[in-house]
């Protein structure tokens, strides 16, 4: 493709060379440079790619895109921009012929609920006979085929490559999680979403490599509502005004509050025959009685998002309600049927915010006991371990401390840190380092009315130990054990 065409949406200065040079690809990883590519110098937190310019020229790069002052003597074209990350996004869109414009784009931002809600929307669209792509924490899905991704919101080049594959596969819609980091790092720059969604906002992702403060975290989320046509906003969240600061979109609201465009009421919690769920009523943009088998009050909010999107798109009430009644999301409050007498749930919660939300949700069902099976990740903050232990000690009846992804640490050392938190709340616990043995134990000792929660792994199907990812599926462990025996209630 001609460089001139790749740059058609970019503000730039031509420092050297000419715009009529042909470019074979766009590369931002110096290790992948080949003859004839355009290399974008990204200034990362750990590495500044401007230092690789001599190397990439030696490998055959014909165009160098920079955001800093450089001295390049070689016979190549040099382009200067204000932000190479933003230029990468705009050039990638051009390279793949603007695939996002060929689909209805639905982007969701928020601290919690994004993954579950994307799959609710996907389920509705597919039941309506639509072809849909999904991008998020669990990876990407193109017409049912899974594609592994590195980030919740992939780097812009990978993102537009995925969009292009979706268009080729006949997808009419793409539903994606738009992380605050993705917005901050310009991974979705230049995309005008048809629908932008704000689920909720709470403390998370604050640190040296993420966000400097809660204010910056909220500001980054607000960027989505400067690049979408319709903003669908949770009015019950205290930060909904802040996330709309400077918005340029039409605003539609949902929640339990007065004046919402879609208002919920009469929520009821269902627990029977080894399953959990909720029912509630909505009025406004849609009048209906809603049922979903994903448990918890938060599911009413996720469901309302899906309903709002569906109404705007023009899906029938019957299709939407049927999709919500039959949805399951892997690793997100996922119920694994073991017995009519007690509940077994798998959830990806792995920090204080998500664990507290999960246990608060389960408590509303008034179980006989809440039993949590969990560990914590190795090479991660000890503070997270203290908080996990304290919360589970306070909110659960029993903790089973076990292995999660220990990485380079010993499981016993990680669990010692969790015990610090447990001691703060006098939480009861036992230790079973092998996760499979821990799951067997808790199933063997379940009582009628118990809710057992396997915390931390969620959709993951591996355990990372000493740099190696070993296959590990909690679902397979449960299924194999259930098939091998009959459970006697104690």
Secondary structure, DSSP 4 states (H G I P E B T S, - for coil): -BHHHHTTT---EEEES-TT-B-S-EE--GGG--TT-EEE--B-SS-BGGGGHHHHHHTT--EEEESS-----SSSEEEE-S-HHHHHHHHHHHHTT-GGGGSEEEEEESSSSHHHHHHHHHHHHHHTT--EEEEETTEEEETTEEE--SSSS--HHHHHHHHHHHHHTT--EEEEE--HHHHHTTTTTT--EEEEEE----S--BSTTSBSSHHHHHHHHHGGGGSEEEEEEETTSTTHHHHTTT--SEEEEEESSTT-SEEEEEEEEEEETTEEEEEEEEEES--EEEEESS-SHHHHHHHHHHHHHHHHHT--HHHHHHHHHH---TTSSEE----SSSEEEEE---SHHHHHHHHHHHHTT--S-EEEEE---TTS-HHHHHHHHHHHHHH-SEEEE--S--BTS-HHHHHHHHHHHHHHTT--EEE--SHHHHHHHHHHT--TT-EEEEES-TT--EEEETTEEEE--HHHHHHHHHHH--PPP-
